């Protein structure tokens, strides 16, 4: 059995068994081609395996001693190797790329929450557009923009990429009603400008929607004041 050199036990475990009453844990998925792939983060505790060579496709939990328990838990899954989470050298914190396509964009009704330092840090990295088409529709009594989890349908959607810290990411999870209203998933976008290139981002989309929403007009660049006439109704007015 491989060892980390940190005194942590490493045991093969099924994803559904990731429960422990006395200690915090993280898990990593290891493959020979990609190395460290995914991890369920407890802040500050995600680390590559050291020593040994795990079998391809085996899930190893890193079980920490009870005295390392942190009452703070991180909501969501981080994708370290794919570049969604990046180490920020200046502060030692982890930053996530988030793609916003609706009311969080610059000039839109909820953009102010990204500018509020009380929620954490969010830095604009540039405008971008999804590589795959998605249905972006306006629906519901409050005219909310929804990105439907149906890649390959709809249009390539324009938005903005932000680098956010863990505090802001937790805030956005709550703000977006994740996972009940929206689900935080990954998608790839093409960044505009001289830097260009593609980046994998988190985005808040939904897989739980009425079938009739697919018949609504598909947008490619949301604007609450657009010609569609479906102005967003802010939360404070409801």
C-alpha positions as a Markdown table, in Angstrom:
| # | Residue | x | y | z |
|---|---|---|---|---|
| 1 | Unk | 0.0 | 0.0 | 0.0 |
| 2 | Unk | 1.5 | 3.4 | -0.9 |
| 3 | Unk | 2.3 | 5.8 | 1.9 |
| 4 | Unk | 2.3 | 9.6 | 1.9 |
| 5 | Unk | 5.1 | 10.0 | 4.4 |
| 6 | Unk | 2.7 | 12.1 | 6.5 |
| 7 | Unk | 1.4 | 9.3 | 8.6 |
| 8 | Unk | -2.0 | 9.4 | 6.8 |
| 9 | Unk | -3.7 | 6.1 | 6.0 |
| 10 | Unk | -4.4 | 5.5 | 2.3 |
| 11 | Unk | -7.2 | 3.0 | 1.5 |
| 12 | Unk | -9.1 | 2.3 | -1.7 |
| 13 | Unk | -12.7 | 3.6 | -1.1 |
| 14 | Unk | -15.8 | 3.9 | -3.1 |
| 15 | Unk | -17.0 | 7.6 | -3.7 |
| 16 | Unk | -20.3 | 6.9 | -1.8 |
| 17 | Unk | -18.3 | 5.9 | 1.2 |
| 18 | Unk | -16.6 | 9.2 | 1.7 |
| 19 | Unk | -18.0 | 9.7 | 5.2 |
| 20 | Unk | -16.1 | 9.8 | 8.5 |
| 21 | Unk | -17.4 | 11.0 | 11.9 |
| 22 | Unk | -14.1 | 11.8 | 13.6 |
| 23 | Unk | -11.9 | 13.3 | 11.0 |
| 24 | Unk | -11.8 | 15.4 | 7.8 |
| 25 | Unk | -10.8 | 13.8 | 4.6 |
| 26 | Unk | -10.0 | 14.6 | 1.0 |
| 27 | Unk | -9.8 | 12.3 | -1.9 |
| 28 | Unk | -7.9 | 12.2 | -5.1 |
| 29 | Unk | -8.3 | 10.4 | -8.4 |
| 30 | Unk | -5.1 | 9.1 | -9.9 |
| 31 | Unk | -4.4 | 8.1 | -13.5 |
| 32 | Unk | -1.1 | 7.5 | -15.1 |
| 33 | Unk | -1.9 | 9.9 | -18.0 |
| 34 | Unk | -3.1 | 12.9 | -16.1 |
| 35 | Unk | -1.6 | 12.5 | -12.6 |
| 36 | Unk | -3.7 | 14.1 | -9.9 |
| 37 | Unk | -7.1 | 14.8 | -11.4 |
| 38 | Unk | -9.8 | 15.7 | -8.9 |
| 39 | Unk | -10.2 | 16.3 | -5.2 |
| 40 | Unk | -13.0 | 17.1 | -2.8 |
| 41 | Unk | -11.4 | 20.0 | -1.0 |
| 42 | Unk | -11.1 | 20.8 | 2.7 |
| 43 | Unk | -9.4 | 24.2 | 2.5 |
| 44 | Unk | -5.6 | 23.9 | 2.7 |
| 45 | Unk | -5.6 | 20.1 | 2.9 |
| 46 | Unk | -5.5 | 19.0 | -0.7 |
| 47 | Unk | -2.1 | 17.5 | -1.5 |
| 48 | Unk | -0.7 | 15.1 | -4.1 |
| 49 | Unk | 0.2 | 11.7 | -3.0 |
| 50 | Unk | 3.8 | 11.2 | -2.1 |
| 51 | Unk | 5.6 | 7.9 | -2.5 |
| 52 | Unk | 4.3 | 4.8 | -4.1 |
| 53 | Unk | 2.4 | 4.4 | -7.4 |
| 54 | Unk | -1.3 | 3.9 | -7.0 |
| 55 | Unk | -3.1 | 1.7 | -9.5 |
| 56 | Unk | -4.8 | 3.5 | -12.4 |
| 57 | Unk | -8.3 | 4.7 | -11.6 |
| 58 | Unk | -8.2 | 3.9 | -7.9 |
| 59 | Unk | -9.8 | 6.4 | -5.5 |
| 60 | Unk | -7.6 | 7.0 | -2.4 |
| 61 | Unk | -8.9 | 9.0 | 0.6 |
| 62 | Unk | -6.5 | 10.9 | 2.7 |
| 63 | Unk | -7.7 | 10.4 | 6.2 |
| 64 | Unk | -6.5 | 13.0 | 8.7 |
| 65 | Unk | -6.0 | 12.5 | 12.4 |
| 66 | Unk | -8.9 | 13.8 | 14.5 |
| 67 | Unk | -6.7 | 16.6 | 15.8 |
| 68 | Unk | -6.5 | 17.9 | 12.3 |
| 69 | Unk | -10.3 | 18.2 | 12.0 |
| 70 | Unk | -11.5 | 21.5 | 10.7 |
| 71 | Unk | -15.1 | 22.5 | 11.4 |
| 72 | Unk | -15.1 | 24.6 | 8.2 |
| 73 | Unk | -16.2 | 22.6 | 5.2 |
| 74 | Unk | -15.8 | 23.5 | 1.6 |
| 75 | Unk | -18.9 | 23.3 | -0.6 |
| 76 | Unk | -18.1 | 21.8 | -3.9 |
| 77 | Unk | -15.5 | 19.9 | -5.9 |
| 78 | Unk | -12.2 | 21.4 | -7.1 |
| 79 | Unk | -10.4 | 20.4 | -10.2 |
| 80 | Unk | -6.8 | 21.1 | -9.6 |
| 81 | Unk | -5.0 | 19.5 | -12.5 |
| 82 | Unk | -7.4 | 20.8 | -15.1 |
| 83 | Unk | -6.6 | 24.4 | -14.1 |
| 84 | Unk | -10.0 | 25.3 | -12.6 |
| 85 | Unk | -8.3 | 25.8 | -9.3 |
| 86 | Unk | -4.9 | 27.5 | -9.3 |
| 87 | Unk | -2.4 | 28.3 | -6.6 |
| 88 | Unk | -2.1 | 32.0 | -6.0 |
| 89 | Unk | 1.6 | 32.6 | -5.2 |
| 90 | Unk | 1.1 | 35.9 | -3.5 |
| 91 | Unk | -1.2 | 34.7 | -0.7 |
| 92 | Unk | -0.9 | 31.0 | -0.8 |
| 93 | Unk | -4.6 | 30.6 | -1.4 |
| 94 | Unk | -6.4 | 28.8 | -4.2 |
| 95 | Unk | -8.2 | 30.7 | -6.9 |
| 96 | Unk | -11.0 | 29.3 | -9.1 |
| 97 | Unk | -12.1 | 30.4 | -12.5 |
| 98 | Unk | -15.8 | 31.1 | -12.7 |
| 99 | Unk | -17.6 | 31.9 | -16.0 |
| 100 | Unk | -20.6 | 34.3 | -15.5 |
| 101 | Unk | -23.1 | 34.7 | -18.4 |
| 102 | Unk | -26.1 | 36.4 | -16.8 |
| 103 | Unk | -27.0 | 38.9 | -14.1 |
| 104 | Unk | -23.4 | 38.7 | -12.6 |
| 105 | Unk | -21.8 | 40.2 | -15.7 |
| 106 | Unk | -20.5 | 43.8 | -15.8 |
| 107 | Unk | -23.4 | 46.2 | -16.2 |
| 108 | Unk | -26.0 | 43.6 | -15.1 |
| 109 | Unk | -28.3 | 43.8 | -12.0 |
| 110 | Unk | -26.3 | 41.5 | -9.7 |
| 111 | Unk | -22.7 | 42.4 | -10.7 |
| 112 | Unk | -22.3 | 44.4 | -7.5 |
| 113 | Unk | -22.0 | 41.2 | -5.4 |
| 114 | Unk | -18.7 | 40.4 | -7.2 |
| 115 | Unk | -17.4 | 43.8 | -6.3 |
| 116 | Unk | -18.2 | 43.5 | -2.6 |
| 117 | Unk | -15.1 | 42.6 | -0.7 |
| 118 | Unk | -17.1 | 41.2 | 2.2 |
| 119 | Unk | -18.0 | 38.2 | 0.0 |
| 120 | Unk | -14.4 | 37.5 | -1.0 |
| 121 | Unk | -12.2 | 38.4 | -3.9 |
| 122 | Unk | -13.2 | 38.3 | -7.6 |
| 123 | Unk | -10.8 | 39.6 | -10.4 |
| 124 | Unk | -12.0 | 39.9 | -14.0 |
| 125 | Unk | -9.8 | 37.9 | -16.3 |
| 126 | Unk | -11.6 | 38.8 | -19.5 |
| 127 | Unk | -14.5 | 38.2 | -21.8 |
| 128 | Unk | -15.0 | 34.7 | -23.1 |
| 129 | Unk | -17.4 | 32.5 | -25.0 |
| 130 | Unk | -18.3 | 28.8 | -24.5 |
| 131 | Unk | -16.6 | 26.4 | -26.9 |
| 132 | Unk | -19.8 | 24.3 | -27.0 |
| 133 | Unk | -23.3 | 25.7 | -27.6 |
| 134 | Unk | -25.7 | 25.7 | -24.7 |
| 135 | Unk | -29.3 | 26.8 | -24.4 |
| 136 | Unk | -29.4 | 30.1 | -22.6 |
| 137 | Unk | -33.0 | 31.1 | -21.9 |
| 138 | Unk | -34.9 | 33.6 | -19.8 |
| 139 | Unk | -37.7 | 32.0 | -17.8 |
| 140 | Unk | -39.8 | 32.2 | -14.7 |
| 141 | Unk | -41.8 | 35.0 | -13.2 |
| 142 | Unk | -38.7 | 37.0 | -12.4 |
| 143 | Unk | -37.2 | 36.7 | -15.8 |
| 144 | Unk | -34.1 | 34.8 | -14.7 |
| 145 | Unk | -31.4 | 33.8 | -17.2 |
| 146 | Unk | -30.7 | 30.0 | -17.1 |
| 147 | Unk | -28.0 | 28.1 | -18.8 |
| 148 | Unk | -29.4 | 24.6 | -19.4 |
| 149 | Unk | -27.1 | 21.7 | -19.0 |
| 150 | Unk | -27.6 | 20.5 | -22.6 |
| 151 | Unk | -24.2 | 21.0 | -24.4 |
| 152 | Unk | -24.5 | 20.8 | -28.2 |
| 153 | Unk | -27.8 | 22.6 | -28.3 |
| 154 | Unk | -28.5 | 26.3 | -28.4 |
| 155 | Unk | -25.7 | 28.8 | -29.1 |
| 156 | Unk | -22.2 | 29.6 | -27.9 |
| 157 | Unk | -22.7 | 31.8 | -24.9 |
| 158 | Unk | -20.7 | 35.0 | -24.2 |
| 159 | Unk | -19.8 | 36.0 | -20.7 |
| 160 | Unk | -16.9 | 36.9 | -18.4 |
| 161 | Unk | -14.2 | 34.9 | -16.6 |
| 162 | Unk | -13.4 | 35.8 | -13.0 |
| 163 | Unk | -10.7 | 34.4 | -10.7 |
| 164 | Unk | -12.3 | 34.1 | -7.3 |
| 165 | Unk | -11.0 | 32.9 | -3.9 |
| 166 | Unk | -12.6 | 30.2 | -1.8 |
| 167 | Unk | -14.6 | 32.7 | 0.2 |
| 168 | Unk | -16.2 | 34.2 | -2.9 |
| 169 | Unk | -16.8 | 30.7 | -4.4 |
| 170 | Unk | -18.7 | 29.7 | -1.2 |
| 171 | Unk | -20.7 | 32.9 | -1.4 |
| 172 | Unk | -21.6 | 32.3 | -5.1 |
| 173 | Unk | -22.7 | 28.7 | -4.2 |
| 174 | Unk | -25.2 | 30.2 | -1.7 |
| 175 | Unk | -26.2 | 33.1 | -3.9 |
| 176 | Unk | -27.0 | 30.9 | -6.8 |
| 177 | Unk | -28.9 | 28.4 | -4.7 |
| 178 | Unk | -26.5 | 25.6 | -5.4 |
| 179 | Unk | -27.2 | 22.7 | -5.8 |
| 180 | Unk | -31.0 | 23.1 | -5.7 |
| 181 | Unk | -31.6 | 26.0 | -8.1 |
| 182 | Unk | -28.3 | 25.9 | -10.1 |
| 183 | Unk | -25.6 | 23.3 | -10.1 |
| 184 | Unk | -21.9 | 24.3 | -10.3 |
| 185 | Unk | -20.4 | 22.4 | -13.2 |
| 186 | Unk | -17.4 | 22.7 | -15.5 |
| 187 | Unk | -17.3 | 24.0 | -19.0 |
| 188 | Unk | -14.5 | 25.2 | -21.4 |
| 189 | Unk | -14.5 | 28.8 | -22.7 |
| 190 | Unk | -12.4 | 30.6 | -25.3 |
| 191 | Unk | -11.0 | 33.8 | -23.8 |
| 192 | Unk | -11.0 | 37.0 | -26.0 |
| 193 | Unk | -8.1 | 39.3 | -26.4 |
| 194 | Unk | -4.3 | 39.0 | -27.0 |
| 195 | Unk | -3.9 | 36.4 | -24.4 |
| 196 | Unk | -6.5 | 34.2 | -25.9 |
| 197 | Unk | -6.5 | 30.5 | -25.3 |
| 198 | Unk | -9.1 | 28.3 | -23.6 |
| 199 | Unk | -9.7 | 27.7 | -19.9 |
| 200 | Unk | -11.9 | 25.4 | -17.9 |
| 201 | Unk | -14.2 | 27.2 | -15.6 |
| 202 | Unk | -16.9 | 26.6 | -13.1 |
| 203 | Unk | -20.3 | 27.8 | -14.2 |
| 204 | Unk | -23.8 | 27.8 | -12.6 |
| 205 | Unk | -26.2 | 26.0 | -14.9 |
| 206 | Unk | -29.2 | 23.8 | -14.3 |
| 207 | Unk | -30.2 | 20.3 | -15.2 |
| 208 | Unk | -33.6 | 20.6 | -13.5 |
| 209 | Unk | -35.9 | 22.6 | -15.8 |
| 210 | Unk | -39.3 | 22.1 | -17.4 |
| 211 | Unk | -39.2 | 20.6 | -20.9 |
| 212 | Unk | -41.0 | 23.6 | -22.3 |
| 213 | Unk | -38.0 | 25.8 | -21.6 |
| 214 | Unk | -36.2 | 24.2 | -24.5 |
| 215 | Unk | -38.7 | 25.9 | -26.8 |
| 216 | Unk | -37.8 | 29.4 | -25.5 |
| 217 | Unk | -35.6 | 31.7 | -27.5 |
| 218 | Unk | -31.9 | 30.9 | -27.1 |
| 219 | Unk | -29.6 | 33.8 | -26.4 |
| 220 | Unk | -25.9 | 34.1 | -27.0 |
| 221 | Unk | -25.2 | 37.3 | -25.0 |
| 222 | Unk | -27.5 | 38.1 | -22.1 |
| 223 | Unk | -28.6 | 41.7 | -21.3 |
| 224 | Unk | -31.3 | 42.4 | -18.9 |
| 225 | Unk | -32.2 | 45.5 | -20.9 |
| 226 | Unk | -32.1 | 43.6 | -24.2 |
| 227 | Unk | -34.7 | 43.7 | -27.0 |
| 228 | Unk | -36.4 | 40.6 | -25.6 |
| 229 | Unk | -38.2 | 42.9 | -23.2 |
| 230 | Unk | -37.8 | 40.5 | -20.3 |
| 231 | Unk | -36.2 | 42.7 | -17.7 |
| 232 | Unk | -34.8 | 40.9 | -14.7 |
| 233 | Unk | -36.7 | 41.4 | -11.4 |
| 234 | Unk | -34.1 | 42.0 | -8.7 |
| 235 | Unk | -34.4 | 40.0 | -5.4 |
| 236 | Unk | -35.0 | 43.1 | -3.4 |
| 237 | Unk | -38.2 | 43.9 | -5.4 |
| 238 | Unk | -39.8 | 40.4 | -5.0 |
